[in-house]
Amino acid sequence: MFAVQRSLRQKTGMTRIFIDSDACPVKDEVYRVAGRYSLHVFVVANRMIALPDSPLIERVVVESGPDVADDWIAERAAEQDIVITADIPLAARCVEKGAHVLEPKGRLLDGDAIGMALAMRNLMTDLRSAG
């Protein structure tokens, strides 16, 4: 099925939206915008979540485990797609592929912003581990 979607996307050039749904507070807003512009939305999680009944919104349930949902998104996101995530390493992977990445609060994580965001994340991780 993914090969069919990829083929269709290559022919139409349609932008898709990927939602890293773990703790994403803006799913309803994304659904409304996607419906307005007829964009396909993939809601990726490691558990079943409720979705509106729409042919444009697809639930993707991945196995439990660290970064499984992130890997699924990063493997499929492409240039001109939109990724909604608060996960900085996932954002960096998607920006590298040419996707537009938005944090749930609306901040764009582009090539300029992602370096600083990664540096801050790593600094905070180091500080937490140091006690």
C-alpha positions in Angstrom: 0.0 0.0 0.0 2.9 2.4 0.8 4.3 1.9 -2.7 0.9 2.9 -4.2 0.8 6.0 -2.0 4.4 6.9 -3.0 3.5 6.5 -6.6 0.4 8.6 -6.3 2.3 11.3 -4.4 5.0 11.4 -7.1 2.4 11.9 -9.8 0.3 14.5 -7.9 3.0 16.2 -5.8 0.5 16.4 -3.0 1.7 17.6 0.4 1.0 15.2 3.3 0.8 15.8 7.0 2.4 13.5 9.6 1.4 13.9 13.2 3.6 12.5 15.9 0.5 12.0 18.0 2.2 11.3 21.4 0.9 14.3 23.5 0.1 16.4 20.4 -2.6 18.9 21.6 -3.4 20.3 18.2 -4.7 17.3 16.3 -8.3 18.7 15.9 -6.9 21.9 14.4 -4.7 19.9 12.0 -7.7 17.8 10.9 -9.7 21.0 10.2 -6.9 22.6 8.1 -6.2 19.3 6.3 -9.9 19.0 5.4 -10.0 22.6 4.1 -7.0 21.9 1.8 -7.8 18.2 1.1 -4.5 17.0 2.5 -3.9 13.4 3.6 -3.0 13.1 7.3 -1.1 10.3 9.0 -1.7 10.1 12.8 1.2 7.9 14.1 1.1 6.4 17.6 1.9 3.2 19.4 -1.6 2.8 20.6 -5.1 3.1 19.2 -6.5 6.6 19.3 -9.8 8.0 18.2 -10.0 9.8 14.9 -12.7 11.6 13.0 -14.3 9.6 10.2 -12.6 11.0 7.1 -11.0 9.4 4.1 -8.2 12.0 4.5 -7.2 10.9 8.0 -5.3 7.6 8.5 -4.4 6.0 11.8 -1.0 4.3 11.9 -0.4 2.2 14.9 3.2 1.1 15.3 4.8 -1.3 17.7 5.7 -0.1 21.2 9.3 0.9 21.7 11.6 3.8 21.7 11.5 5.9 18.5 9.3 3.4 16.5 6.7 6.1 15.6 9.5 8.6 14.9 11.3 6.1 12.6 8.0 5.5 10.7 7.5 9.2 10.1 11.1 9.9 9.3 11.2 7.1 6.7 8.2 8.4 4.9 8.3 12.2 5.2 9.6 13.9 2.1 10.2 17.3 0.6 7.1 19.6 1.0 5.4 17.3 3.5 4.4 18.8 6.9 5.4 17.1 10.2 3.9 18.1 13.5 6.1 17.1 16.4 7.7 18.3 19.6 10.4 15.7 19.2 13.6 17.6 18.3 15.6 14.6 16.9 12.6 13.6 14.7 12.3 17.2 13.6 16.0 17.3 12.6 15.6 14.1 10.6 12.6 15.4 8.7 14.1 18.9 8.1 17.1 17.1 6.6 14.7 15.5 4.1 13.1 18.8 3.1 9.9 18.5 5.1 8.3 21.5 6.9 8.3 20.8 10.6 6.1 22.6 13.1 6.0 22.2 16.9 2.5 21.9 18.3 2.7 25.5 19.5 3.2 26.6 15.9 7.0 27.3 15.8 8.6 26.4 12.5 11.7 24.2 12.9 13.6 24.9 9.8 17.3 24.5 9.0 18.2 27.6 10.9 16.2 26.8 14.1 16.8 23.0 14.3 20.5 23.4 15.1 19.8 25.6 18.1 16.9 23.4 19.2 19.2 20.3 19.1 21.9 22.0 21.0 19.5 23.2 23.7 18.0 19.7 24.0 21.4 18.1 24.3 22.5 20.7 26.9 19.4 20.1 29.0 19.9 16.3 28.7 23.5 16.7 29.9 22.4 18.9 32.8 19.7 16.5 33.9 22.1 13.6 33.9 24.6 15.5 35.9 22.0 16.1 38.6 
